[in-house]
Each structure stands twice: as structure tokens, then as C-alpha cells.
Amino acid sequence: MKKILKVLILIGLAAAFIGCASSPIAMPDVEHNLVILHTNDYHGHPVAFFNYPAGGQGGLPAQATFVNEVRAENPNVLVLSAGDFNTGRPESNFFKAEPDIIGFNYIGYDALAMGNHEFDHNFADMQKQIADSDFPWLNANVVNEDGSYIDNVQPYIIKDYGDFKVAIIGLLDVGTSKTGNPENIQGYVFRDEVEVANELVPMLKKKADIVIALVHMGLYDDVTKGSKRLAAKVPGLALIVDGHTHTKVEEPVMITNEVTGKEVAIVQANQWGLYMGDVSLSFMNGEVTGLDYKLVPINVKWREKLDDGTKVYHFVDKEIKDDPALAALMQPYVDKVDSVLSEVIGNATAPFLNDDTRKVETAIVIW
């Protein structure tokens, strides 16, 4: 009996310690600042690529340089992906996103919310991707039939910055139950995002100073869908970092919560790593006190046609140099793809113009 009592006391003390360690720690009436850098719908674009009208845009090596610059100027930085890092260019697809994970690890992403394309691979391949990731995969509303979470996937994490703690919860569009690869989503239960968030956020508010929703739900005109519905129905969120609809949000989308009457900001950073969202979030006593936001182009370019017909390409913002170490890590994957795709499989006798492909049949014929 004494041994049993001693064990129970130890368990109780451990639980008390864990609860204490997980509780908010920010001093009252002290304002704190957190910089959140985020991408979404990255879709396998590990190196700079051609995006109309110019090449050399995006790429993880340039993104790494930008993130390092931000970290050098700010003590508290959070780097997030709102999902769909799978399925894109050959440099990624040929290797089941291996170079992308290497790049995300190098950059130091803090978390990835699972997107619908994270189910493009079978369970074994997904588990290998998770094992190779130095960052956690988050999802709280897709569970096994017994109610347990997907193997090695966490519903949320809590980041400790010393003076404050931040909880990040991951959610996925419940519509993935109909649009996801049927072979790879069987056996999973897709729970309503708002229902799950309302279960977890009150608990997380006791463990952290603010709660951020990292979601792959989408921005729609209708407030009853996607991340707007989440913002309206779930009290206690400081920010929603969204993905899924590839929306280029240049100003935060502000939605009034129906319970608290407070506005909640939603951000989303276009697609393919062409932009990185940059949020400067201030908060005090668990409430947001300020939010500055901008979209940072990662070597995005535009074309100017001069009077003489010459085409000149300009950066939308400044040029960002590639991180040389990460570029070197990417090069073997680029070389392998080039060697495969440079193989001649046929010869065209005339150009295949695509100027009017929406009006007339293409010259390409599949026999």
C-alpha cells in the first residue's frame, strides 16, 4: 500500500510539474513581439524556377538567405508552413520531396501543417518524410478510426521563447476526405475543424500565452467556409496562418469572432515559395496589441517592354542571393533531373506555339 501511495504521489508531482512547465510565463502588463515567417502551397519548388514571365524566381536557397536576415535582426522568430509541400516540379517529384525536406531542415522551419497533398504518398512514404523532417508535422482533426492521431503527427506544439510561450495548432480542410487520394486516406476520420479547435484552444490558452492556428483550409468569399469560418467560430486565436487556396494576401483578412467580438487576422502567402509572409505580432496579457504584415517576394520578377521592343526583367523588390551551402545541397538533385529530362525522345518538325491554346487545338498530337 505504501509503495502504491508513493507511486501515486510521484505521478501527481510529475503532473504538477508538467502543468507548471506548460503554463503561460509572460509577465503581466509586458508587451512582447514575435515575428512569424510563413509559406503555403509550396508544392515541390526547391530551387529557383521559371514562372512567367521570367526564370530565376523563388527557391529554398534564396528563402534561406531571407530567413537568416530576419533572424539576425529579431530575437523571436517563428517559421511556419501551412501545408502542401508535396507534388510540384521534377526536382522534388523525382525524389518524393527529399530535397525539399533537406531545405526546410536547413532553413529551420518550426512546424508544418499537413495539407491534402501530404496524402499524395502512401503511409510508408509519408512516415519516411516525417522521420526525415527536423520539424514537427501538425494535424489535430484527422485521426485514426480509434481516435488516435496519425502516427508521428502532433495535434499542436508549444514553443518556448524564454519570456513567453506560443501554441501552434494544426488543422486540415475536412473536404480532404472527398478530394484526397482514396487509397491513402482510407482508415482516417476527418473531424470538423471548428469542433476540434474549440476543444483544444481553451486548453492551449492555459499552457501558452497566445495560440496560433496553422491551417490548410483556404480563403473563400463565404465566411461559412475555410479559415474565415474558423476565425468567426473559435475564440482565443491570436492569428490564423492559412493555405490551400494559393491566395496572395497582401493585407491581413480581418474576421470578427462571433463569441468575443474581437477581430482575428488571417494571412496566406500565395504559392510555390514565390513569397514569404512576414508578420510582426505584438501581444500582452494573452491579447494581440498590434500586427504588421507584409508579403516578401523571393526574387519575383516582372517584365518591362521598351519602346524598341526589348524586354527587360526587374525584381519586384530587391534581389536575394542564394545561400551557397543550401544551393550546393540542392545541386545533385538538379543534375540528376537534368540528366534524365535532357534525354532525346523525339524531334519536332515545327514549333508548338501556345499563344492561342485556349482558342484552337494545339499542334501536339498524342498517338
C-alpha positions, 0 to 999 in steps of 0.5 A, a space after each residue: 500500500 505504501 509503495 502504491 501511495 508513493 507511486 501515486 504521489 510521484 505521478 501527481 508531482 510529475 503532473 504538477 510539474 508538467 502543468 507548471 512547465 506548460 503554463 503561460 510565463 509572460 509577465 503581466 502588463 509586458 508587451 512582447 513581439 514575435 515575428 512569424 515567417 510563413 509559406 503555403 502551397 509550396 508544392 515541390 519548388 526547391 530551387 529557383 524556377 521559371 514562372 512567367 514571365 521570367 526564370 530565376 524566381 523563388 527557391 529554398 536557397 534564396 528563402 534561406 538567405 531571407 530567413 537568416 536576415 530576419 533572424 539576425 535582426 529579431 530575437 523571436 522568430 517563428 517559421 511556419 508552413 501551412 501545408 502542401 509541400 508535396 507534388 510540384 516540379 521534377 526536382 522534388 517529384 523525382 525524389 518524393 520531396 527529399 530535397 525539399 525536406 533537406 531545405 526546410 531542415 536547413 532553413 529551420 522551419 518550426 512546424 508544418 501543417 499537413 495539407 491534402 497533398 501530404 496524402 499524395 504518398 502512401 503511409 510508408 512514404 509519408 512516415 519516411 518524410 516525417 522521420 526525415 523532417 527536423 520539424 514537427 508535422 501538425 494535424 489535430 482533426 484527422 485521426 485514426 478510426 480509434 481516435 488516435 492521431 496519425 502516427 508521428 503527427 502532433 495535434 499542436 506544439 508549444 514553443 518556448 521563447 524564454 519570456 513567453 510561450 506560443 501554441 501552434 495548432 494544426 488543422 486540415 480542410 475536412 473536404 480532404 476526405 472527398 478530394 484526397 487520394 482514396 487509397 491513402 486516406 482510407 482508415 482516417 476520420 476527418 473531424 470538423 475543424 471548428 469542433 476540434 479547435 474549440 476543444 483544444 484552444 481553451 486548453 492551449 490558452 492555459 499552457 501558452 500565452 497566445 495560440 496560433 492556428 496553422 491551417 490548410 483550409 483556404 480563403 473563400 468569399 463565404 465566411 461559412 467556409 475555410 479559415 474565415 469560418 474558423 476565425 468567426 467560430 473559435 475564440 482565443 486565436 491570436 492569428 490564423 496562418 492559412 493555405 490551400 487556396 494559393 491566395 496572395 494576401 497582401 493585407 491581413 483578412 480581418 474576421 470578427 469572432 462571433 463569441 468575443 467580438 474581437 477581430 482575428 487576422 488571417 494571412 496566406 502567402 500565395 504559392 510555390 515559395 514565390 513569397 514569404 509572409 512576414 508578420 510582426 505580432 505584438 501581444 500582452 496579457 494573452 491579447 494581440 496589441 498590434 500586427 504588421 504584415 507584409 508579403 516578401 517576394 523571393 526574387 519575383 520578377 516582372 517584365 518591362 517592354 521598351 519602346 524598341 521592343 526589348 524586354 527587360 526583367 526587374 525584381 519586384 523588390 530587391 534581389 536575394 542571393 542564394 545561400 551557397 551551402 543550401 544551393 550546393 545541397 540542392 545541386 545533385 538533385 538538379 543534375 540528376 533531373 537534368 540528366 534524365 529530362 535532357 534525354 532525346 525522345 523525339 524531334 519536332 518538325 515545327 514549333 508548338 506555339 501556345 499563344 492561342 491554346 485556349 482558342 484552337 487545338 494545339 499542334 501536339 498530337 498524342 498517338 
